[in-house]
Amino acid sequence: MKKTVHSESEKVKAVHQLESGVDASVVARDYNISRATLYNWKSKYSGMEVSQVKRLKELEDENRKLKQMYADLALDNKILKEVIEKKL
């Protein structure tokens, strides 16, 4: 089955429809997704606007980059400590 990519605005719009009282099966059919996917979107995007979702994505990307930087520095630190211990 081909995986479709939905934009954040579509996801937020679908969640708003679900929260406004539209039946979940109707919303899922409109967006060509499963009800499980719709409920996953609801758990992630409930109560959010599109601008907030974009900001969340930016923060997640920044957090991923910072974690990678920390991992690299921790590894460098460990290697340098091992080199110093061997010299002494």
Disulfide bonds with the S-S distance in Angstrom:
none
